[in-house]
Amino acid sequence: MSFCFAPFFTDSAKDYANEKGVKFIDHDKLEELFGLSLPKSPEEVAGIIAIMKPKYFENLVEKKDRVYLRGGGIPAGVDREQVLLFYITSPIMGVKGCTTIKNLSCGEPKDIWEKYSRQSAFTDEEYKTYTEGKSTVTAYSFEKIREISECIDLGKIHEVLGGFNHQTGQRITVSDWNKIRGIM
């Protein structure tokens, strides 16, 4: 049996495949087979660039912690199986690592800390200071950080994305992610 893979097929292509015994596997079928939520266009969200101090990034890498905690709710369009890039603040000022989001959990700071404190790069006191005044915190859990051998500096990120908020981070589209991946 022959198979043909493509994001979408026209009705005439489907008719032809039925006549010739070719099995089409399109975007929807791939999602069904693998249980993934696949992006449909280059403008869909592919993930997020998270901002982190060097100390906390090193803690995540060295201690093999498996959760990134961020104040606020889950940004629209960000979901499991998407990319999580780590932008490291001064003196590094660049993207230094990436991973795939395994799970997202959003809630009150106390509840998130009870669930994720052992996997976090924060100490109890650091977390209390970080979440002071925040009503919601999101935990992004993951398996392993892939360190980028040559940091993607702020200038290059601006060049690739056409702008970047290095204070709060931002969502990235499939198109953005493909550009970033091309320079990693």
N, C-alpha and C positions, 0 to 999 in steps of 0.2 A: 504494500500500500504506500502511496506517495503522500507526503505532507508538505504543506506550504505555510510558512510563518510570516505574518505581517500584522501591523497594528490594526488595520481595518481592511475590509474587502467590499468592493462594489457588488451590487446585486447581479450584474452580468458575470462577474468573476465567480460568484457563488454558483450560478447556474452552470457555468462551464465546468467547475469542479465537480458538481453533482453528476454531470454527463460522463466525465472522464474518470471518476472514482478517486479524485484527489481529496484528501482530508485537510481542511483549513483550520489553522489554529490562530485565532486572532487575540487581540488584547483581552477581551472578556474571558475567553477560554483559558488563557494563561493565568489570569487572576484566579479562576476557579480551580485549575489544576494545582497551583502552588500556594494558594491561600494568601497571596500578596495583594497589596493595593498598588497597582502600577500607575505611573503618571500617564496621562493621555496626550498632553501637549507640552511643548517646550516652556510654556508660561506657567505651568502648574508648579506648586511648591515641591521642592526636592528635599528640603531640610532647613537647617538653621545654622548660623554662625554665632557661637556663644563667646562671650567675653570673659576672660579669666586672668587673674594675677599669676605670675610665674610660679610662685610658691604653691598655689593650689593645683596648678597643672602638674608640677613635679610630684606632688602628693598623689594625684590620681595615677600617674605613670608608675612611680616607685612602689607605692603601697598597693598597687593594683586595685584601687577602689573602683567601684562600678556604677557611680551615680553622679550626675551633675545637677546641682540644685540652683534654681533661678527664681527670683522674686517675680510674682505675677502669674497670670494664667497661661494656658497653652496657646501660643499664637495660632491664628486661623490657618488652616491647611497643613499644619505640622502634625505628623502622625508616626506611628511605629514603622520600622523598616526604612526610614528616611535617614539622610546623612546629618551628623552633628559634627561641625567643624569647630575647633578650638582656636580662637584668636587670643594670643597672649599679650597682655599690656606691657608697658615700659619695664625694662629696657629692650625687650625682644621686639615688640610691636609687629607681630605677624602671626599668620596661621601656622601652628606647630604640630597639630595632630587632628585626626578625624576618627570617627567610629560610626556605627549604625545604631540608631535608637531601637532598643529592644522593647521598652515599655515607657509609658508616660503616666504620671500620677500627679494630680493637682488637689490641693487642699489647704487647710489652715496650717501655719508653720509648725505648731505642736504635733499635729497628726503626721505630717510628712517626716518630721524628725524622729518620731517614735518608730516609723517604718524603715527609714533609710539611714539613720545615724551611723550605723556600722559600715556602710558602704561609701560614706561621704569623705571628702578631703578636709572638711571643717572639723574643728574641735567643738565641744559643747558651747564654750564661750564665744568662739568666732561665729557660730551659727546664730546664737542669741543676738549678737551685735548686728549681723547681716540682716536678720529678719525683723529687727526692731521697727515697728510702724507698718510692717507689711501684713496684709490680711490673707494673702494667698501666696503659696510657693508651689512651683512645679518641679518634680523630680524626673529627670531623663535618665533611665537606666540603660546600660549597654554591657557588652561582653569584654571587649578589649580595645584600647586606643592604639591606632596605628600612628606612630610618630613619623613626621615628615622630615626627612634628612636635611633638606635645605628649606628653611622657613620661608613662607611666602610673605614677603614684607608688605607693609601698609601701602606703599606706592603701587606695587604690583596689583594688590587687591582693588585699589581704586581704579586702576587702569582696566582690569578685567571686568569689574562690576559697574563701572561708570559712576561710582559713588559707594560709600560704605560708612555706616555709623559705628565707629570704633569705640564708642562709649556704651552703647546698649546692645550691639549686635543686630542681626536682621535675618529675615527669612531669605532663602535663595531659591530661584526657580530651577527647573531642569536644565534650561539653557545656561544659567550661571554655573551650575554644578559641573556641567560638561566642560566649560571653559577652565574652571579651577582645576578639575581633574587633569586637564591637558598640560598644566604647568607643574603638577606635583612630581 
